Amino acid sequence: METIKIMLCCGAGMSSGMLANKARKAAKKLELNAEVSARSESEVHKHFQNIDILFLGPHFSSHQEQFSKMAAPFNVPVLVIPKKIYGLLDGEALIKLAIETLSVKD
């Protein structure tokens, strides 16, 4: 199975780092090959060629259009993490949202 490469973005990468950790555990539990990383917003542009999907923290929703424009040449969807998933640090829900989004993209 191909590896799904997911990146999470927030201001300093701290809260997204915790969610990324939960998502890695959930992917393992679901027996999925997934690489989940967290980066600060200033680093994301360097990684579009190496990811399949980008999630923004809810507090970065105003930046979605900007990131979507940067991601477009790489065919990378950019989604805002739903507040419930973010607030609960629900890694499994995040993984399922990524799979659903990428399945629709194909």
Secondary structure as GFF3:
##gff-version 3
##sequence-region A 1 106
A	DSSP	beta_strand	4	10	.	.	.	ID=ss1
A	DSSP	alpha_helix	14	29	.	.	.	ID=ss2
A	DSSP	beta_strand	34	40	.	.	.	ID=ss3
A	DSSP	three_ten_helix	44	46	.	.	.	ID=ss4
A	DSSP	three_ten_helix	48	50	.	.	.	ID=ss5
A	DSSP	beta_strand	53	56	.	.	.	ID=ss6
A	DSSP	three_ten_helix	58	63	.	.	.	ID=ss7
A	DSSP	alpha_helix	64	71	.	.	.	ID=ss8
A	DSSP	three_ten_helix	72	74	.	.	.	ID=ss9
A	DSSP	beta_strand	78	80	.	.	.	ID=ss10
A	DSSP	alpha_helix	83	88	.	.	.	ID=ss11
A	DSSP	alpha_helix	91	105	.	.	.	ID=ss12
###
